[in-house]
Amino acid sequence: MTLRRNEDAFTGLEAAIVLIAFIVVAAVFSYVMLGAGFFTTQKSQETVYSAIGQAGTNMEVSGPVILETNTDSQVKSVAFTLILAAGGMPVDMKRVTYTVSTQTSIDDLTLNDAAVDMSKHNANDNDLLERGEIAEITITGSSVGNIKANLPFTIEVKPSTGAALPITRFAPLSFGKNAFYEVY
């Protein structure tokens, strides 16, 4: 006589254990997937906010750009005023660079160059251009001496964060000696 066991099917208890195991594995997997999704969404949101901050310029020109000529009827200096754009974050003016470009030359300058001078109005003692403050920028030297009559020139103001502010103007038809010209 041999004893035979019939093991062809699961019992109810074994089926319940397997079902619970599947449910636990599915719950852990879904938790991991949701966590990864939330992490990705948060990183995407940070990227969008960072891009919005980088895309817009924080400064704008307030008033005309003024050219001053010397006794040789060449441009001696370019002066303009900057203010903070609506909704813009404060700008560290010590880290702003300037590029003066004409049809014949491109010159990069910083605030530390002798050719760039800044004075602030309604300002506190820090180097930030903040709401309600006005920064007067004067650029002198050979970089502005390359500006010729009746030709375009561009001064690009590049803050450390945010988009650059290009200031493109046309020089007057001719230059007189020791004169001032407002260009728009």
C-alpha positions in Angstrom: 0.0 0.0 0.0 1.3 3.3 -0.9 0.1 6.6 0.4 -0.6 9.1 -2.3 -1.0 12.8 -1.8 -3.0 15.0 -4.1 -1.1 18.2 -4.5 -2.7 19.4 -7.7 -4.2 22.6 -6.4 -3.5 25.4 -3.9 -5.4 25.4 -0.7 -7.2 28.5 0.3 -4.5 29.5 2.8 -1.7 29.2 0.2 -3.7 31.2 -2.3 -4.2 34.0 0.3 -0.5 34.1 1.1 0.4 34.4 -2.6 -2.3 37.1 -3.1 -1.0 39.1 -0.1 2.6 38.8 -1.4 1.5 40.2 -4.8 -0.3 43.1 -3.1 2.7 44.0 -0.9 5.1 43.9 -3.9 2.6 46.0 -5.9 2.3 48.5 -3.1 6.1 48.9 -2.7 6.5 49.3 -6.5 3.8 51.9 -6.7 5.3 53.8 -3.7 8.7 53.9 -5.4 7.2 55.0 -8.7 5.1 57.8 -7.1 8.2 58.9 -5.1 10.2 59.1 -8.3 7.4 61.0 -10.1 7.1 63.5 -7.3 10.9 64.0 -7.3 10.9 64.5 -11.1 8.0 67.0 -10.8 9.8 69.0 -8.1 13.0 69.2 -10.2 11.0 70.2 -13.3 9.4 73.0 -11.3 12.8 74.2 -10.0 14.1 74.2 -13.6 11.2 76.3 -14.8 11.5 78.9 -12.1 15.3 79.1 -12.7 14.7 79.5 -16.4 12.2 82.3 -15.9 14.7 84.1 -13.7 17.5 83.7 -16.3 15.3 84.6 -19.3 14.2 88.1 -18.3 16.5 91.0 -17.8 16.4 92.7 -14.4 17.4 96.1 -15.6 16.2 98.7 -18.1 17.4 102.0 -19.4 15.8 105.1 -18.0 16.1 108.1 -20.2 18.4 108.9 -23.1 21.9 107.7 -23.9 24.2 110.7 -24.0 27.3 110.9 -26.2 29.9 113.5 -25.3 32.6 114.5 -27.8 36.1 116.0 -27.4 38.0 118.7 -29.2 38.8 116.3 -32.0 35.0 115.7 -32.7 35.3 112.1 -31.5 33.1 110.4 -28.9 34.7 110.9 -25.5 32.1 109.2 -23.3 28.7 107.5 -23.3 26.4 108.0 -20.3 23.1 106.3 -19.5 21.0 105.5 -16.5 19.8 102.0 -15.3 16.9 101.2 -13.1 15.5 97.9 -11.9 12.9 96.4 -14.2 9.4 95.8 -12.8 9.5 92.7 -10.7 13.2 92.3 -11.2 15.6 91.0 -8.5 18.4 93.3 -7.2 21.5 93.3 -9.3 25.1 93.3 -8.0 26.6 96.1 -10.0 30.1 95.1 -9.2 29.6 91.9 -11.2 28.0 93.5 -14.3 30.1 93.6 -17.4 29.7 95.9 -20.4 30.4 95.3 -24.1 30.7 98.2 -26.5 30.4 97.1 -30.1 30.5 99.0 -33.3 30.9 97.9 -36.9 34.7 97.9 -36.5 35.3 96.8 -32.9 34.1 94.9 -29.8 35.4 95.8 -26.3 34.5 94.1 -23.0 34.6 96.2 -19.9 33.9 95.7 -16.2 33.1 98.1 -13.4 36.7 97.8 -12.2 38.0 99.2 -15.5 38.9 102.8 -15.4 36.6 103.3 -18.4 33.4 102.6 -16.5 32.1 104.8 -13.7 29.0 104.3 -11.7 27.2 106.6 -9.3 23.9 105.7 -7.6 21.0 107.9 -6.4 18.5 107.1 -3.7 21.0 104.3 -2.7 22.2 102.6 0.4 25.8 101.6 0.9 25.7 98.2 -0.8 26.6 97.5 -4.4 23.1 96.2 -5.3 20.9 98.1 -7.7 17.5 97.8 -5.9 14.0 99.1 -6.3 13.9 102.9 -6.3 17.6 103.3 -7.0 19.2 104.8 -10.2 22.6 103.8 -11.5 24.3 106.3 -13.7 26.9 104.6 -15.9 29.6 106.5 -17.8 31.9 104.7 -20.2 35.0 106.5 -21.5 38.1 105.5 -23.3 39.0 104.0 -26.7 36.1 101.6 -26.7 33.6 104.5 -27.2 36.1 106.4 -29.4 35.2 103.8 -32.1 31.7 105.2 -32.3 31.4 106.9 -35.7 28.9 109.4 -37.0 25.7 108.1 -38.6 26.5 104.5 -37.7 24.8 102.1 -35.1 26.5 101.1 -31.9 25.5 98.7 -29.2 26.3 98.7 -25.5 25.4 95.4 -23.9 24.9 95.4 -20.1 25.4 91.8 -18.8 24.5 91.1 -15.2 25.8 88.0 -13.5 22.3 86.5 -13.5 19.5 87.1 -16.0 19.5 88.2 -19.6 21.8 90.8 -21.0 20.4 94.3 -21.8 21.3 95.4 -25.3 21.3 99.2 -25.8 21.4 99.8 -29.6 21.5 103.4 -30.9 22.5 105.3 -34.0 25.1 108.1 -33.6 24.1 111.5 -35.0 24.8 112.4 -38.6 27.9 114.4 -37.6 29.8 115.3 -34.4 30.8 118.8 -33.3 33.6 119.7 -30.9 32.9 119.5 -27.2 29.3 118.7 -27.7 26.6 116.5 -26.0 24.1 114.4 -28.0 21.1 112.6 -26.8 20.5 109.4 -28.8 17.4 107.2 -28.7 
